[in-house]
Amino acid sequence: MKALRYAQRLVGFESISHQSNRLVSKYLEMKLNKFGFLVEELSYRDAAGTLKVNLVARKGNLAPITDSAKPAGSEHKRGLAYFCHTDVVPVTSWFTGEFGPFEPTVRQERLYGRGSCDMKGSIACMLAAARKFDWHDLRHPLYFVCTADEEVGFQGIRHVVAHSQYFRELVNQQVPALIGEPTQLDVVHAHKGSLRLVATARGTAVHSSTGIRTNANLALIPFAAEMKEICDETESNPRWHNPKFTPPTLTWNIGLRDNASALNITASESVCTVYARPMPDVDLQPLLDRVAAAASRFGLELQVIRACDPFWVPPDSPFVSAACQLAHRSAPRTVSYATDGGLLAELPEKIICGPGGVEQAHTHDEWISLEQLARGTDLYQKMIQAWCCD
């Protein structure tokens, strides 16, 4: 199976987010060139100075836009843009000593390895599907977008949106987008967003026996108590819920840390973080105003980091309906995690659909079934045929 061979090769690259993804990107660039794609490479350095590589590739010629009023998914087709990421989460523990997380191994009809499910298995399926189409087969273009840093703030897709000529091209053509994250090949039309709040209190490190009240935690504790009140409210008050998601809440998650190096030293810095998942049709601004007021009241520094917006496409849109038909699904569904799709506001027609299940992603024994790799390749081939060829 071609997809299995590609997945094994991809998993073998240790492309953890804090490391460079240069080698896995070079492999993908070689494959895409071999399969007839024109490849645009966009490199940047992250905040730590580590080299990251995005790839945006096109196969097939552009078709003239003759009727911009017709939506993607109707008889007027504009191709297909597949989006994926090449970074994976770290491995803090692995379930066996027989092979490592970057030594792809097949056991009992499963491919084990970090990234096998999220989302190198999906990339392998699209490679296996795309190789079957020659340039002259495509009446409308097929795009292949590979990003870095999806797992740590979506910096790769931000760079693509800002700098890629091919991305501008597919936006101008309003090409429908397929984000290949693991969904068990269900069609997903909506997901939650990603929002991070960071409140920092400042103090002075002194010996606690002095009794001098310079402990930064003293300012942070009442702020954290208010965050707990908001957390409880978002869980119980339907105002902050969207029943289209499971769970239907913002999952307001609170973290605390200080930099005191010993029990008898006061903290010179104390930080409260909140990670929340915004949802369509839920206005978070009143909560953010309350957080800002509390930070001001207790003299804290506050950062509001909007990593990505919620992803929403009407479940009855032509593109979603057509995808459901190809995937043999009666209806699309929602998911609670975020993807690069949250940064694709310029592409109104988009879905998330990929092999494997999110339950297997990021685990100490991450795997994807060989059956999902085969079915994923078949579905992606049908999608290319439907939107790029027919």
Secondary structure, 3 states (H helix, E strand, C coil): CHHHHHHHHHHCCCCECCCCCHHHHHHHHHHHHHCCCEEEEEEEECCCCCEEEEEEEEECCCCCCCCCCCCCCCCCCCCEEEEEECCECCCCCCCCCCCCCCCCEEECCEEECCCHHHHHHHHHHHHHHHCCCCHHHCCCCEEEEEECCHHHCCHHHHHHHHHCHHHHHHHHCCCCEEECCCCCCCCEEEECCEEEEEEEEECCCCEHHHCCCCCCHHHHHHHHHHHHHHHHHHHHCHHHCCCCCCCCCCCCEEEEEECCCCCCECCCEEEEEEEECCCCCCCCHHHHHHHHHHHHHCCCEEEEEEEECCEECCCCCHHHHHHHHHHCCCCCEEECCCCHHHHCCCCCCEEECCCCCHHHCCCCCCEEEHHHHHHHHHHHHHHHHHHHHC
